[in-house]
Amino acid sequence: MAHQIQIPIKMISIIANLFGIGRYHRGVPCDGGTLDNHQSELSSVLIQPQNKRRKVEEFLWFNTEYVDRIIGWLKDSEIDTIGVYGMGGVGKTTLATQLQTRLLNHVVAWVSVGVDFTVYKLQQDIAGSFGLDLQGDRDAIRRAAMISEFLCRNHNCVLFLDDLWGDFRREDVGIPRKCKLIVISRLLDVCRKLRCKKVVKVEPLQEEESWQLFNRSIGYGVLNSVDVCRIRKLVYDKCVGLPLAITSLATSLRKMVDDDNPSSWREVLENFDLLSAKQPHLEDTFSQLRLSYERLNNKLQRCFLYSALFPKGYAIRKEELIRVWIGMELIDDVPSLQARYNMGHSILNKLVDSCLLETYDNDNIIKINDLVRHMALSIAGDSYMVEAGIPTNFEFRENLRVVSLVNSSIPSIPSGASLIKCHCLSTLLLQHNSLEFIPESFFLHMRGLRVLNLSDTNLIRLPSSIDALEELRVLDLSFCQNLKQVTSLSKLLKLQFLNLSQTGIGPAPRSLENLKSLTELNLSSIPEPQKIPSGVLPALFRLKRLACYVVEAAIHELQNVNSLEVLDARFLNLCDLSSYVRSQHWCILESYHLQVGFEVRSEQPYNRRVSLSGCSLTGQEGDYVVLPSNIQELYVDNCRDFRCLSDVLLPVAYRHRNCQNGASVDSCNGEQAEVFAGLEMCIISRCQDVKTLFAPSWVEENLQSLELLQVENCRQVKEIIAEEVVECGHSEGKDAVISLPQLTRLVLTLLPQVHSVYKGLLVCSSLLWCTFMDCPKLKRLPFSNMDRLEWIEGQEKWWDLLEWDEPESKASLRPLFRCKSVDGDR
């Protein structure tokens, strides 16, 4: 049976009577019996009449991979619930319909649930789809028992619940585990709450697929156009891969364009505005998208609308958007700064799970689909002014609440704009443009402004009227490299966030000490720490996050900032770093990034990390690199003058025998602690003097939490872990055993002299991935207990020359080997 059959109920009844099958209804025995062989050809009938189901697109044939995957899952007896989710109009229902046609020898029922449903209504719909008579019983428990008993007597039963917006308990409705459930929803959270064992996200189409769908929908007339490449790109840009929008666009254009003049397609498409078009099909597209928005609560709706302030395709940094929400008081004012950002990330996750925002390759970046962005701006109405490129309507209006000119080509703001009384304006985003001049009186009539972003502009100075912004919470001046000084900020008493990084500002303004509400301050643009006036930092008693340069003379002042939770500090040398670490101030911090040398960026916020770059690590007695004992990440790049890394690293949370004047330094909790118990990530690169990284005893003491070890371009390294030397100068060799219980990934790259990871045995029970590139002398892998290993990556020649302690190991690991050439192509 190649395709699903749609058979009228009356015809089923006639067939059943003729063959003496018994009383069947819609392909299912209503008396509770099981289907016999005579009924098998009716077992995949279309349960719900097509005219009562949600509209599906005829030409969506791109779902084969999804469908094959789900059919494979349905064969697994352990998988009873499968989720299919994605944004409105992306083709979820069509995918499920295609899946349904492939379910041969299954009893299939389809229920379109909708936005508002109750357990009672869902029971009624399920019973109706299977033809089960609930005999008018209105008791939910008895109804659930009847449905469950009925479904338990029928094998290979699959129930599709389309357009589901809420969750329920299977037992409350009466759906037994033996009945496979396919959940179709826009909300990932619904799939989670229904405990879907497997979940498929239906993604928008790629450009080639969009073009094929458009041409099939239009009738292939566009293929003859001389502007086919341009038209193809326009279709993708207008519809961003959304099938419902593509077919709607094709339907509308078919009525507007003359088939005899294919060259007119490009002109029509360039001027076609999906948002303003009043075509019924296009209105349906936006109503589908808007439904997802309407299901959000009020706070989520307001947060979502702010994501539309950025240009098409803009990579929105999560913290950038969260900071706008904080400035607009959309996030609760809780004591902990990290808790506030956690709330922001929780909101972002909900918007992503609702398919209104999309995550990007970088976990710190999100994007918004352009059609969804258009929908958001249409909801916001004329209180939002959003322009990019060269503004077509640069005109401030009195009713504006939000203005975004991100990525605009404006050298200056017209002087007349300062005369408009924008008392309602709360958010003004002017970042990433060539803005050089702002009229002196520009901010006088914007006294309600809360968020002002002027980052990455060519501003030379701020207008004096900035003092009028007494409600301002967020001021971002980062990357304004022409900005040499700022006027007095002393009247911005409600300012919570100030970013002066990567500016041309020399001394920090003394007026900073008046900003008593300040919780986040970035002064990393000031390379000479002595130009931060004395007394400024201690005066900011609410400061929770600070980025700045630190010299030893400023450590005492920094110690008195007891409100700090997050510190991003760059030190001029290792001596200053060690002095700060010995001060124990880091003990009060939730996270920190302590750096010496060139800046090392990490994508994981709120971790405890140390970055050393371009330093001399002598390893002489008394010249240890003193580090916090609760460090999680360690980066050592382009450092010199040391032979073994573990010889020069020392945790400070202990009673230090080499302390100045012979005095001991107590640990944070009053107990002796001489290990890096929480070190999770260690990355060593471009250190050309080091020959051995770690001593065995140091590994057992300090690396028991290590998850990633990465060593790159260290041309003198011979051993990762040195060979243990015992009495009489002998070594333990292959009999020695070291455990790294948490190590999940090991990366060794461009180490021409390395001949040993460890001469003994490494027990790595959590190891998942290994990479060995350009390590020609490495002939042996020392690992034991590699049951969880997923792949080993390296060059084919290296793999062939490996020597194995146990001959069968190579054969067992060969399926996990991934060949990688020198240029990175597999």
C-alpha positions in Angstrom: 0.0 0.0 0.0 2.0 3.0 -1.3 -0.3 5.8 -0.1 -2.8 6.4 2.6 -6.4 5.7 1.7 -9.3 8.0 2.5 -12.4 5.9 2.8 -15.9 7.2 3.7 -17.3 5.8 6.9 -20.3 4.3 5.1 -18.1 2.5 2.7 -16.0 1.0 5.6 -19.2 -0.3 7.1 -20.4 -1.8 3.8 -17.0 -3.6 3.3 -17.0 -4.8 6.9 -20.5 -6.3 6.5 -19.7 -8.0 3.2 -16.6 -9.7 4.6 -18.1 -10.5 8.0 -15.4 -8.6 9.8 -17.7 -7.1 12.5 -18.6 -3.6 13.3 -15.8 -1.3 12.4 -15.7 2.5 12.4 -13.1 4.7 10.7 -10.7 1.8 10.4 -10.9 0.8 14.1 -13.1 -1.9 15.7 -15.6 0.0 17.9 -16.3 -3.1 20.0 -12.8 -3.0 21.4 -11.5 -6.0 19.4 -8.2 -6.0 17.5 -7.8 -5.7 13.8 -7.5 -9.0 11.9 -5.8 -9.7 8.6 -8.9 -8.7 6.6 -8.7 -5.2 8.1 -4.9 -4.6 7.7 -5.4 -2.8 4.4 -7.6 -0.3 6.1 -5.3 0.2 9.0 -3.8 3.5 7.8 -6.9 5.3 6.9 -7.1 9.0 7.1 -9.0 9.4 10.3 -10.0 13.0 10.3 -11.6 14.5 7.2 -9.3 16.7 5.2 -11.6 19.7 5.4 -11.4 19.7 9.2 -7.6 19.6 9.3 -5.1 22.4 9.2 -4.1 23.5 5.8 -1.0 21.8 4.4 1.1 22.7 1.4 1.0 20.4 -1.5 4.6 20.7 -2.7 6.6 20.3 0.5 8.7 17.3 -0.5 11.8 18.3 1.5 10.9 16.3 4.6 12.2 12.9 3.6 15.1 12.9 6.0 12.8 14.0 8.9 10.2 11.4 8.0 12.7 8.5 7.7 14.2 9.4 11.1 10.8 9.4 12.8 9.8 6.1 11.2 12.9 4.6 12.6 12.1 5.9 16.1 8.5 4.5 15.8 10.0 1.0 15.5 11.7 1.4 18.9 9.5 0.1 21.7 11.1 2.4 24.2 10.1 5.5 22.3 6.4 6.3 22.9 6.3 10.0 22.4 7.9 12.0 19.5 7.8 15.8 19.2 7.8 17.8 16.0 8.3 21.6 16.6 9.2 24.7 14.7 8.0 28.2 14.0 4.6 29.0 12.4 4.4 28.3 8.7 7.5 26.2 8.6 5.8 23.0 7.5 5.3 21.0 10.6 1.8 19.8 9.7 2.9 19.0 6.2 5.7 16.9 7.5 3.4 15.0 9.8 1.0 14.4 6.9 3.8 13.0 4.8 4.7 10.8 7.8 1.2 9.6 8.0 1.1 8.4 4.4 4.2 6.2 5.2 2.7 4.5 8.2 1.5 1.2 6.6 -0.1 -1.4 8.8 -0.8 1.2 11.5 -4.0 2.4 13.1 -3.6 6.2 12.7 -5.7 9.0 14.1 -5.3 12.8 13.8 -6.6 15.4 16.1 -6.2 19.2 15.5 -6.0 20.5 19.0 -5.7 24.3 18.7 -4.8 27.0 21.1 -7.5 26.5 23.8 -8.2 22.9 24.8 -9.3 21.0 27.9 -8.8 17.4 28.9 -12.6 16.8 28.3 -12.4 18.3 24.7 -9.2 16.3 23.9 -10.9 13.1 25.1 -13.9 13.9 23.0 -11.8 14.6 19.9 -9.6 11.5 20.3 -12.7 9.3 20.8 -14.3 10.8 17.8 -11.2 10.3 15.6 -11.2 6.6 16.5 -14.9 6.3 16.3 -15.2 5.3 20.0 -18.6 6.0 21.7 -18.1 7.4 25.2 -21.8 6.9 25.8 -22.3 10.5 27.0 -20.3 9.9 30.1 -19.0 13.2 31.4 -16.7 11.9 34.2 -13.1 12.5 33.0 -11.7 9.5 34.9 -14.2 7.0 33.5 -13.8 8.5 30.0 -10.0 8.1 30.3 -10.4 4.5 31.3 -12.6 3.8 28.3 -10.1 5.4 25.9 -7.2 3.6 27.5 -8.9 0.2 27.4 -9.8 0.8 23.8 -6.3 1.8 22.7 -4.7 -1.0 24.6 -6.6 -3.6 22.6 -5.3 -2.2 19.3 -1.8 -2.8 18.1 0.4 -0.4 16.1 -1.7 2.6 17.1 -0.3 6.1 16.3 -2.1 9.3 17.5 -1.1 12.7 15.9 -1.9 15.7 18.0 -1.5 18.8 15.7 -1.2 22.4 16.8 -0.7 21.6 20.5 -0.1 24.6 22.7 -0.3 23.1 26.2 0.6 19.9 28.1 -1.4 17.3 29.8 -0.8 13.9 31.5 -1.4 10.8 29.4 -3.2 9.1 32.2 -5.7 12.0 32.6 -6.7 11.7 28.9 -6.4 8.0 28.7 -3.5 7.5 26.2 -1.6 4.4 27.2 2.1 4.1 26.6 1.7 1.4 23.9 0.0 4.0 21.8 2.6 6.0 19.9 2.1 9.8 20.3 3.3 12.3 17.7 3.1 15.9 19.1 3.2 18.8 16.7 3.7 22.2 18.3 5.5 25.5 18.0 6.7 25.2 21.5 9.7 23.1 22.5 8.5 23.4 26.1 5.3 21.4 25.2 7.5 18.6 23.8 9.5 18.6 27.0 6.5 18.6 29.4 5.0 15.7 27.4 8.3 13.9 27.9 9.0 13.3 24.2 11.7 10.7 23.9 12.8 12.2 20.6 12.3 15.7 19.2 12.6 17.0 15.6 12.9 20.7 14.9 11.6 21.7 11.4 14.0 24.3 10.1 13.2 26.9 7.4 14.3 25.9 3.9 17.7 26.7 2.4 17.9 29.0 -0.6 17.9 26.2 -3.2 14.9 24.5 -1.6 13.1 27.8 -1.4 13.7 28.4 -5.1 12.4 24.9 -6.0 9.3 25.3 -3.9 8.6 28.8 -5.4 9.0 27.5 -8.9 6.7 24.6 -8.4 4.2 26.9 -6.8 4.4 29.5 -9.5 4.4 27.0 -12.4 8.1 27.3 -13.4 7.4 30.5 -15.4 10.2 32.4 -13.7 12.9 30.0 -14.9 12.8 31.7 -18.3 13.7 35.1 -16.9 17.0 36.6 -17.7 17.2 37.8 -14.1 16.8 34.3 -12.6 19.7 34.6 -10.2 18.5 38.0 -8.8 14.9 36.7 -8.6 16.1 33.6 -6.7 17.9 35.7 -4.1 14.9 38.1 -3.8 12.6 35.2 -3.1 14.8 33.9 -0.4 15.4 37.4 1.1 11.6 38.1 1.2 10.6 34.7 2.6 13.7 33.6 4.6 12.9 30.0 3.9 9.4 29.9 5.3 7.3 27.6 3.1 4.0 29.2 4.0 5.4 32.6 3.0 7.0 31.2 -0.2 3.7 29.7 -1.5 1.8 32.8 -0.4 4.2 35.0 -2.3 3.9 32.8 -5.4 0.1 32.9 -5.2 0.1 36.7 -4.9 2.7 37.3 -7.7 0.9 35.0 -10.1 -2.0 37.4 -10.0 0.2 40.5 -10.4 2.8 39.6 -13.1 2.3 39.1 -16.8 3.5 35.6 -17.9 4.4 37.1 -21.3 6.9 39.5 -19.7 9.1 37.4 -17.4 11.6 40.3 -17.0 9.0 42.1 -15.0 9.4 39.5 -12.2 12.5 41.1 -10.7 10.9 44.6 -10.6 7.8 43.4 -9.0 9.7 41.3 -6.4 12.0 44.2 -5.5 9.0 46.4 -4.7 6.8 43.8 -3.1 6.4 44.3 0.6 5.2 41.2 2.4 4.3 43.2 5.5 2.1 45.8 3.9 0.6 43.5 1.2 -3.1 43.0 1.8 -3.3 39.6 0.0 -5.4 37.1 1.9 -2.6 34.4 1.7 0.0 36.8 3.1 -2.2 37.9 5.9 -2.5 34.3 6.8 1.3 34.0 7.0 1.5 36.9 9.5 -1.5 35.7 11.5 0.3 32.4 11.9 3.4 34.1 13.2 1.5 36.5 15.4 -0.3 33.6 17.2 3.0 32.5 18.7 3.5 36.1 20.1 0.0 36.3 21.5 0.5 33.1 23.5 3.4 34.8 25.5 2.7 36.5 28.8 3.0 40.3 28.9 6.6 40.5 30.1 7.8 38.0 27.4 5.9 40.0 24.8 7.6 43.2 25.8 11.0 41.6 25.9 10.4 40.0 22.4 9.5 43.3 20.8 12.9 44.7 21.7 14.6 42.0 19.7 13.2 43.6 16.5 15.3 46.7 17.1 18.3 45.3 15.3 18.8 45.2 11.5 18.0 42.2 9.3 20.4 39.4 9.8 22.1 41.2 12.8 23.9 38.9 15.2 22.5 40.0 18.6 24.7 39.5 21.5 22.6 38.0 24.3 24.0 40.3 27.0 23.4 43.4 24.8 19.7 42.6 24.6 19.4 41.5 28.3 21.0 44.8 29.2 18.2 46.7 27.4 15.7 44.7 29.3 17.5 45.5 32.6 17.5 49.2 31.7 13.7 49.0 31.0 13.1 47.2 34.3 11.7 44.1 32.5 13.9 42.0 34.7 13.4 41.9 38.4 15.8 43.9 40.5 17.4 41.1 42.6 20.5 41.5 44.8 22.7 39.3 42.7 23.9 40.5 39.3 24.4 37.0 38.0 20.8 36.2 39.0 19.5 39.1 36.9 21.4 37.9 33.8 20.3 34.3 34.5 16.7 35.6 34.4 17.5 37.3 31.1 18.9 34.1 29.6 15.8 32.2 30.9 13.6 34.7 28.9 15.8 34.2 25.8 15.4 30.4 26.2 11.7 30.7 26.3 11.6 32.9 23.2 13.9 30.5 21.4 11.8 27.5 22.5 8.7 29.4 21.1 10.6 29.6 17.8 10.4 33.4 17.8 14.2 33.7 18.1 17.0 31.5 16.8 20.2 30.5 18.4 23.4 30.9 16.4 26.6 28.9 16.1 28.1 31.0 18.9 26.1 30.3 22.0 26.3 34.0 23.0 24.5 35.1 19.8 20.9 35.0 18.8 19.1 36.1 15.6 15.5 36.9 14.6 13.9 35.6 11.4 13.2 38.6 9.2 9.5 37.8 8.8 9.2 37.4 12.5 11.0 40.8 12.9 8.5 42.4 10.4 5.6 40.9 12.5 7.1 42.3 15.7 7.5 45.8 14.2 3.9 45.7 12.9 2.7 45.0 16.5 4.9 47.8 17.9 3.4 50.3 15.5 4.4 53.9 15.1 5.8 54.1 18.6 8.9 52.3 17.3 11.2 53.9 14.8 13.7 51.4 13.3 16.0 52.3 10.4 19.2 50.8 9.0 21.4 51.7 6.2 20.6 55.2 4.9 17.5 56.3 6.9 14.6 57.1 4.6 12.6 58.9 7.3 15.0 60.5 9.8 12.3 62.3 11.8 11.8 62.2 15.6 8.2 62.2 16.6 6.7 63.1 20.0 5.0 59.8 20.4 8.2 57.7 19.9 9.1 55.3 22.7 11.9 53.4 21.0 14.3 54.6 18.3 16.9 52.3 16.7 19.3 53.6 14.1 21.8 50.6 14.4 24.1 50.3 11.4 22.9 53.6 9.9 24.9 55.8 7.6 24.4 59.1 9.5 27.4 61.4 10.1 25.4 63.7 12.4 22.0 64.2 13.8 20.1 67.2 12.4 20.0 70.2 14.7 16.2 70.4 14.3 15.9 67.0 15.9 16.8 68.5 19.3 13.7 70.7 19.3 11.3 67.7 19.3 9.9 66.9 22.7 10.3 63.2 23.0 9.1 62.8 26.5 8.0 59.2 25.9 11.3 58.1 24.5 12.9 55.4 26.7 15.4 53.6 24.4 17.8 55.1 21.8 20.2 52.8 20.0 22.7 54.6 17.7 25.5 52.1 17.7 27.6 50.9 14.7 27.4 54.0 12.5 29.5 57.0 11.4 27.9 59.4 13.8 30.3 62.3 14.6 28.1 65.1 16.0 25.2 65.3 18.3 23.6 68.8 18.9 24.3 70.2 22.3 20.6 70.5 23.2 19.7 67.1 21.8 18.9 65.3 25.1 17.1 68.2 26.8 13.6 66.9 25.9 14.4 63.2 26.4 14.3 63.2 30.2 12.6 59.8 30.3 15.4 58.0 28.4 16.6 54.9 30.2 18.8 53.1 27.6 21.4 55.0 25.4 23.8 53.1 23.2 26.4 55.1 21.3 29.0 52.4 20.9 31.2 52.0 17.8 30.6 55.5 16.5 32.9 58.4 15.5 31.8 60.7 18.3 34.4 63.2 19.4 32.5 64.5 22.4 29.2 64.1 24.2 26.8 67.0 24.3 26.4 68.8 27.6 22.7 68.0 27.6 23.5 64.4 28.6 23.3 65.6 32.1 19.5 66.0 31.6 19.1 62.2 31.4 18.3 61.8 35.1 16.4 58.5 34.4 19.2 56.9 32.4 20.1 53.4 33.5 22.4 52.2 30.6 25.1 54.2 28.8 27.3 52.3 26.4 30.2 54.3 24.8 32.5 51.4 24.0 34.6 51.4 20.8 34.1 55.2 20.4 37.8 55.6 19.7 37.7 59.3 18.9 36.1 60.1 22.2 38.9 61.5 24.3 37.0 62.8 27.3 33.4 62.9 28.7 31.6 65.7 30.3 30.4 65.5 33.9 28.2 62.5 34.5 27.5 63.5 38.1 23.7 64.0 37.6 23.1 60.5 36.2 22.3 59.3 39.6 20.2 56.3 38.4 22.9 55.0 36.0 23.5 51.3 36.5 25.7 50.3 33.5 28.6 52.4 32.1 30.9 51.0 29.4 34.0 53.1 28.5 36.0 50.2 27.0 38.0 50.7 23.8 37.6 54.5 23.9 40.2 57.2 23.6 39.5 58.4 27.2 42.6 59.1 29.2 41.9 59.7 32.9 38.6 58.4 34.2 36.3 61.2 35.1 36.2 62.1 38.8 32.4 62.4 38.6 32.2 58.6 38.6 32.3 58.6 42.4 28.9 60.3 42.4 27.2 57.4 40.5 26.0 55.6 43.6 23.6 53.3 41.7 26.3 52.0 39.4 26.4 48.2 39.3 28.5 47.6 36.1 31.5 49.6 35.1 34.0 48.9 32.3 37.2 51.0 32.4 39.4 48.6 30.5 40.1 51.3 27.9 42.3 53.1 30.4 45.7 51.4 30.0 47.3 53.4 32.8 45.6 52.3 36.1 47.0 55.3 38.0 44.6 57.5 35.9 41.7 56.0 37.8 41.4 58.7 40.5 42.0 57.5 44.0 38.8 57.0 46.0 36.5 56.3 42.9 36.2 52.6 43.3 35.6 52.4 47.1 32.8 55.1 46.6 30.8 52.8 44.3 29.3 50.7 47.1 26.8 49.0 44.8 29.3 48.0 42.1 28.9 44.3 41.2 30.9 44.0 38.0 34.2 45.8 37.2 36.6 45.6 34.2 39.8 47.5 34.6 43.6 47.5 34.7 45.1 46.9 38.1 48.5 47.8 39.6 49.8 46.8 43.0 49.1 50.2 44.4 45.4 49.9 43.5 44.9 46.4 45.1 44.2 47.9 48.5 41.4 50.1 47.0 40.0 47.1 45.1 40.0 45.1 48.4 37.6 47.6 49.8 35.0 47.1 47.0 33.2 44.3 48.9 30.1 44.5 46.8 31.9 43.0 43.7 30.6 39.8 42.2 32.5 39.8 38.9 36.0 41.1 38.2 37.7 41.3 34.8 41.2 42.6 35.7 44.3 42.9 33.6 47.6 43.2 35.4 50.8 44.7 34.1 53.0 41.7 35.2 52.9 38.5 37.2 54.1 40.2 40.4 51.0 42.4 40.4 48.8 39.3 39.7 50.3 37.4 42.5 49.9 40.3 44.9 46.2 40.5 44.1 45.8 36.8 44.5 47.5 36.8 47.9 45.1 39.6 49.0 42.3 37.0 49.0 39.8 39.5 47.5 38.9 36.9 44.9 37.3 34.8 47.6 34.2 37.0 47.6 33.7 36.9 43.8 31.3 34.7 42.0 33.5 34.8 38.9 36.6 36.5 37.6 39.0 36.8 34.6 42.5 37.6 35.7 44.8 38.4 32.8 48.5 39.2 32.2 49.6 40.2 28.8 47.5 40.3 25.7 43.7 39.8 26.1 42.4 36.3 25.8 38.7 36.1 25.1 36.5 33.3 26.4 32.9 32.7 25.3 31.7 31.3 28.6 30.6 34.1 31.0 30.7 33.9 34.7 33.5 31.4 35.0 36.7 31.7 37.1 39.6 31.9 34.7 43.2 33.1 34.5 44.9 34.0 31.2 48.7 34.4 30.9 50.1 35.6 27.6 53.6 36.7 26.6 55.0 36.2 30.1 58.3 34.9 31.4 57.7 32.0 33.8 61.1 31.3 35.3 60.1 28.6 37.7 62.8 29.6 40.3 62.1 29.3 44.0 59.9 32.1 45.1 58.9 33.0 41.6 55.8 30.8 41.4 52.7 32.0 39.4 50.3 32.3 42.3 46.8 31.5 41.3 43.4 31.3 43.1 42.7 27.7 44.2 39.1 27.8 42.9 40.2 28.5 39.3 38.1 26.7 36.6 39.9 27.7 33.4 43.6 28.3 32.7 45.0 29.7 29.4 48.8 29.9 28.9 49.8 31.4 25.6 53.2 32.4 24.2 54.9 32.1 27.6 58.6 31.3 28.0 61.4 30.5 30.4 59.9 27.4 32.0 60.5 23.7 31.3 57.5 22.1 33.2 54.2 23.9 33.7 53.3 22.3 37.0 56.6 23.5 38.5 55.6 27.1 38.2 51.9 27.0 39.2 50.9 27.3 42.8 47.4 27.6 44.4 47.3 30.4 47.0 44.4 29.3 49.3 46.8 27.8 51.8 49.5 28.8 54.4 52.2 30.0 52.0 55.7 29.2 53.2 57.2 31.9 50.9 54.9 34.7 52.0 56.5 38.1 52.5 58.1 38.7 55.9 57.5 35.0 56.7 53.8 35.6 57.5 51.3 33.0 56.5 48.2 33.6 54.5 45.1 31.9 55.6 42.9 30.2 53.1 39.4 31.5 52.3 37.7 29.1 54.6 40.4 28.8 57.3 41.4 25.4 56.1 44.6 24.4 54.2 43.9 23.8 50.5 46.8 23.3 48.2 45.2 22.0 45.0 43.2 23.3 42.0 40.2 21.1 42.8 37.9 22.8 40.4 40.1 23.2 37.3 38.0 22.1 34.3 39.8 23.6 31.3 43.5 23.9 30.5 44.7 25.3 27.2 48.5 25.7 26.5 49.6 27.2 23.2 52.8 28.6 21.6 55.0 28.0 24.6 58.3 27.1 22.9 60.5 26.4 26.0 58.3 23.9 27.8 59.3 20.2 27.5 56.9 18.6 30.0 53.6 19.9 31.2 52.8 18.0 34.4 54.3 15.9 37.0 52.3 12.7 37.8 51.7 13.6 41.5 50.6 17.1 40.4 48.1 15.6 38.0 46.5 13.4 40.7 46.3 16.4 43.1 45.1 19.2 40.7 43.5 17.8 37.6 40.8 15.5 39.0 38.1 17.8 37.7 39.7 18.5 34.3 37.4 18.2 31.3 39.4 19.7 28.5 43.2 19.6 27.9 44.4 21.3 24.8 48.1 21.7 23.8 48.9 23.5 20.6 52.1 24.6 18.8 54.6 23.9 21.6 57.5 22.6 19.5 59.8 21.4 22.4 57.2 19.4 24.3 58.2 15.8 24.7 55.9 14.6 27.4 52.4 15.7 28.5 52.7 13.9 31.8 56.3 13.1 32.9 57.4 9.7 33.8 57.3 8.9 37.5 60.7 8.4 39.1 60.9 6.1 42.2 63.7 4.9 44.4 67.1 4.3 43.0 66.3 6.5 40.0 64.1 3.9 38.4 60.8 4.7 36.7 57.6 2.9 37.1 57.1 2.8 33.3 53.9 1.1 32.0 53.0 -0.2 35.4 52.1 3.3 36.7 48.4 4.3 36.7 46.9 7.8 36.8 43.2 8.6 36.7 41.6 11.6 35.0 38.0 10.8 35.8 36.3 13.9 34.3 38.4 14.3 31.1 36.1 14.4 28.1 38.3 15.9 25.4 42.0 15.8 24.7 43.5 18.0 21.8 47.2 17.7 20.9 48.1 19.7 17.8 51.4 20.7 16.2 53.7 19.0 18.7 56.6 17.7 16.5 58.7 16.4 19.5 56.0 14.8 21.7 56.6 11.1 22.0 54.5 10.4 25.0 51.2 11.4 26.6 52.1 9.3 29.6 54.4 6.3 29.8 52.1 4.5 32.2 48.3 4.0 32.0 45.7 6.8 31.9 42.3 5.8 33.2 39.9 8.2 31.5 36.4 6.8 32.0 34.6 10.0 30.7 36.7 10.5 27.5 34.6 11.3 24.5 36.8 12.9 21.8 40.5 12.9 21.0 42.4 14.9 18.4 46.1 14.3 17.5 47.3 16.4 14.6 51.0 16.8 13.5 52.4 14.7 16.4 54.6 12.4 14.2 56.6 10.9 17.1 53.6 9.9 19.2 53.4 6.2 18.8 51.4 5.0 21.8 48.0 5.9 23.3 48.0 5.2 27.1 44.3 5.2 27.7 42.3 2.7 29.6 38.5 2.3 30.1 37.5 4.2 26.9 33.9 2.8 26.8 32.4 6.2 26.2 34.8 7.2 23.4 32.9 8.6 20.3 35.9 9.4 18.0 39.6 9.7 17.6 40.8 12.3 15.1 44.1 12.3 13.4 46.1 11.7 10.2 45.9 8.4 8.4 49.7 7.9 8.4 49.9 8.6 12.2 47.1 6.0 12.9 48.8 3.3 10.8 52.1 3.7 12.8 50.5 3.6 16.2 51.8 0.8 18.5 49.3 -0.9 20.8 49.7 -2.5 24.2 46.9 -4.9 23.3 46.7 -5.9 19.6 42.9 -6.1 19.6 42.6 -2.4 20.6 43.3 -1.1 17.2 40.6 -3.2 15.6 38.1 -2.2 18.2 38.9 1.5 17.9 39.2 1.6 14.1 35.5 2.4 13.6 35.9 5.5 15.8 38.9 6.9 13.9 38.2 10.0 11.8 40.9 10.8 9.3 41.8 14.4 9.0 44.3 15.8 6.5 46.8 18.6 7.2 44.6 21.2 5.6 41.6 20.2 7.8 39.6 18.3 5.1 38.3 15.0 6.2 
